[in-house]
Amino acid sequence: MEEERKWEDMNQDCLIEVFKKVGEEAIESLILDVPFVCKSWYKASLDPQCWKALFLPKLTDTPWPPFNPSEFNNFSRRFMKEFHVQNFSVRGFLKFVISRSRRSAILLALPTCCTLEDLEFVSDEFPALQFLILSDTVAGEIDDYSVWPPMSKFKDLRGLTLGLLPNCLEEFLTDVGLNCKKFESLTMSGPINSEDALAIVTHLPTIKSLHLRGSRLLREDLKIILEGCKELCLLDVRDCVGFEVDDEILKLASRSYQHLLV
């Protein structure tokens, strides 16, 4: 009996390792497929280790009224069917994910339809969060930083993807610099001016990785970043417009261990 119990435990450990990979690459399968195969798969899928990285699927609230199936995505319909719920809501789904993860997630990628209210909600529910990926709809249209959740709720944050450059970048980076002492990676795109470049240098001087792919970035502003962020290991400016890489830029990038992607 003891040997059988050890074998069962080993099987569970193996399943958990597999489902961790499933959760990182296809969380839809971890939610809608894996738990319904058998009892042992269901049990393993509930382990919080499987829910460390949450790349949430595209979500659509139940259309109301009238119901239009073309506006309601497949994931939402399947979720309602498998879990026997009459209406699908983004907030309700976030509560489901929080419950399954037991608030232990370290990476969270919010769907496009999520709002600042949803961000405020999850900021209280994932105290161990290290990487946060936001959509353009959350970051790009906000002019007033007072409506953002305070970054003091994300003290362990190491990496952030904003999508579009927020209009209140100075205030945002000030908050990040003051409260997120482990912060090391920022991804965003948009027209970056001298004030934005100075804000990055001033508030994130020890940043290790900066991704500005597809942005509009003038040569002088690129120099400000290269000269001010001396601990950069990676600067991604691929597909940017506004400058050409010359010997001076390459020399600035080579002064440290910077890896310049152009």
C-alpha positions in Angstrom: 0.0 0.0 0.0 2.8 2.4 0.8 4.5 1.7 -2.5 1.3 2.4 -4.3 0.9 5.7 -2.5 4.4 6.7 -3.4 3.7 5.9 -7.0 0.5 7.9 -7.0 2.4 10.9 -5.4 5.0 10.6 -8.1 2.4 10.6 -10.8 0.9 13.7 -9.4 4.2 15.5 -9.3 4.8 14.6 -12.9 1.4 15.8 -13.9 1.9 19.1 -12.1 5.2 19.7 -13.9 3.4 19.0 -17.3 0.4 21.2 -16.4 2.7 24.1 -15.4 3.9 24.1 -19.0 0.3 23.9 -20.3 -0.7 26.8 -18.1 2.2 29.0 -19.4 1.5 28.3 -23.1 -2.3 27.5 -23.3 -4.2 28.4 -20.2 -7.4 27.8 -22.0 -6.6 24.1 -22.1 -5.7 24.1 -18.4 -9.2 25.5 -17.7 -11.4 23.8 -20.2 -9.7 20.6 -21.1 -7.3 19.2 -18.5 -9.6 19.1 -15.5 -12.3 17.1 -17.3 -10.1 14.2 -18.4 -10.0 12.2 -15.1 -9.9 12.8 -11.3 -6.1 12.7 -11.1 -5.7 15.3 -13.8 -8.4 17.4 -12.1 -6.5 17.2 -8.8 -3.2 18.0 -10.4 -4.6 21.0 -12.3 -5.7 22.6 -9.0 -2.1 22.8 -7.7 -1.2 26.5 -7.5 2.2 25.7 -9.2 0.2 25.3 -12.5 -1.1 28.9 -12.1 2.1 30.9 -11.7 2.0 32.4 -15.2 -1.5 33.6 -16.2 -1.7 34.6 -19.9 -5.4 35.1 -19.8 -7.4 34.5 -23.0 -9.4 36.9 -25.0 -12.6 37.5 -23.1 -16.0 38.9 -23.9 -18.8 39.6 -21.5 -22.2 38.1 -22.3 -23.9 40.5 -24.9 -26.9 42.1 -23.3 -29.4 42.7 -24.8 -30.0 41.2 -27.4 -27.8 38.2 -27.4 -25.6 38.1 -30.5 -23.5 34.9 -30.8 -21.1 36.6 -33.3 -20.0 39.0 -30.5 -19.4 36.2 -28.0 -16.1 34.4 -28.3 -15.6 30.6 -28.1 -13.8 30.6 -24.8 -16.6 32.4 -23.0 -19.2 30.0 -24.4 -17.2 26.9 -23.4 -16.5 28.3 -20.0 -20.2 28.8 -19.4 -21.0 25.3 -20.6 -18.3 23.5 -18.6 -18.8 25.4 -15.3 -22.6 25.7 -15.6 -22.9 29.4 -15.4 -25.6 31.4 -17.1 -23.7 34.6 -17.7 -20.0 35.2 -18.3 -18.3 38.3 -16.9 -14.7 39.4 -17.0 -14.8 40.2 -13.3 -16.3 36.8 -12.5 -13.6 35.1 -14.6 -10.9 37.0 -12.8 -12.3 35.8 -9.5 -12.2 32.2 -10.8 -8.5 32.5 -11.8 -7.7 34.1 -8.4 -9.3 31.1 -6.7 -7.5 28.5 -8.8 -4.1 30.2 -8.4 -4.6 30.8 -4.7 -3.2 34.3 -5.3 0.3 32.8 -6.0 0.7 34.0 -9.6 3.9 35.8 -10.5 3.0 36.7 -14.1 -0.3 38.2 -15.2 -1.3 39.2 -18.8 -4.6 40.9 -18.7 -7.0 40.6 -21.7 -7.6 43.6 -24.0 -11.1 44.1 -22.6 -9.9 44.6 -19.0 -10.3 48.1 -17.5 -8.5 50.1 -14.8 -11.1 48.9 -12.4 -10.1 45.3 -13.2 -6.4 46.3 -12.7 -7.3 47.8 -9.4 -9.1 44.6 -8.4 -6.2 42.2 -9.3 -3.7 44.5 -7.7 -5.2 43.5 -4.3 -5.3 39.8 -5.2 -1.8 39.0 -6.5 0.6 40.1 -3.8 3.5 38.1 -5.3 3.2 39.5 -8.8 6.5 40.0 -10.6 5.5 40.5 -14.2 2.5 42.4 -15.5 1.3 42.8 -19.1 -1.3 45.4 -19.8 -3.1 46.1 -23.1 -3.2 49.3 -25.0 -6.7 50.0 -23.9 -5.5 50.3 -20.2 -2.4 52.3 -20.7 -2.6 54.4 -23.8 -5.8 56.5 -23.1 -5.1 57.5 -19.5 -4.3 61.2 -19.0 -4.8 61.4 -15.3 -2.4 59.3 -13.2 -4.6 59.6 -10.1 -7.0 57.0 -11.6 -4.2 54.3 -11.7 -3.8 51.9 -8.8 -0.8 52.9 -6.8 2.4 50.9 -7.7 3.0 50.4 -3.9 0.6 47.4 -4.4 3.2 45.8 -6.7 6.3 46.0 -4.5 7.8 42.8 -6.0 7.2 43.9 -9.6 10.2 43.2 -11.9 8.8 43.6 -15.4 6.0 45.6 -17.0 4.5 45.7 -20.5 2.4 48.8 -21.1 1.5 48.5 -24.7 1.0 52.1 -25.8 3.0 54.8 -24.0 0.8 56.3 -21.3 0.2 60.1 -21.5 1.1 60.4 -17.8 4.5 58.6 -18.1 6.4 60.9 -15.8 4.0 60.3 -12.9 3.8 56.6 -13.6 7.6 56.1 -13.7 8.0 58.2 -10.6 5.7 55.8 -8.8 7.4 52.7 -10.1 10.9 54.1 -9.2 9.8 54.8 -5.6 7.9 51.6 -4.9 9.2 48.8 -7.1 12.8 48.4 -5.9 13.2 45.1 -7.9 12.0 46.6 -11.2 14.3 45.8 -14.1 12.3 45.5 -17.4 9.9 47.9 -19.3 8.2 47.4 -22.6 6.2 50.1 -24.3 5.8 51.8 -27.7 4.7 55.2 -29.0 6.2 58.6 -29.7 8.9 59.1 -27.1 10.1 62.6 -26.7 12.9 64.2 -24.6 10.8 64.5 -21.5 9.9 60.8 -21.7 13.6 59.8 -22.2 14.6 61.9 -19.2 11.8 60.3 -17.1 13.2 56.9 -17.9 16.7 57.9 -17.0 15.7 59.8 -13.9 13.3 57.2 -12.4 14.7 53.9 -13.7 18.4 54.5 -13.8 19.2 50.9 -13.0 16.8 49.3 -15.5 18.3 46.2 -17.2 15.9 45.7 -20.1 14.1 48.3 -22.2 11.9 47.4 -25.1 10.8 50.3 -27.3 10.2 48.4 -30.6 8.1 50.3 -33.1 8.4 53.6 -31.3 9.2 57.1 -32.7 12.5 58.0 -31.1 14.8 60.8 -32.1 18.6 60.2 -32.1 19.2 62.7 -29.3 16.6 61.0 -27.1 18.1 57.6 -27.8 21.5 59.1 -26.7 19.8 60.3 -23.4 18.7 56.7 -22.7 22.1 55.1 -23.6 24.0 57.6 -21.6 21.7 57.6 -18.5 20.8 54.0 -18.1 24.3 52.6 -17.6 23.1 49.2 -16.4 21.1 48.3 -19.5 21.8 44.8 -20.7 19.2 44.9 -23.5 17.8 47.9 -25.5 15.3 46.9 -28.2 14.7 49.7 -30.7 13.8 47.5 -33.7 11.4 49.1 -36.2 11.7 52.5 -34.6 11.7 55.7 -36.7 13.5 59.0 -36.1 17.2 58.0 -36.0 19.9 56.0 -37.8 22.4 53.8 -36.0 25.9 55.3 -36.5 29.3 54.8 -35.0 28.5 57.2 -32.1 25.4 55.2 -31.1 27.2 51.9 -31.4 30.1 53.3 -29.2 27.6 54.5 -26.6 25.9 51.0 -26.6 29.3 49.2 -26.2 30.4 51.2 -23.1 28.6 48.6 -20.9 27.2 45.2 -21.5 24.3 46.7 -23.5 22.8 44.6 -26.3 21.3 47.0 -28.8 18.7 45.5 -31.1 18.0 47.6 -34.2 
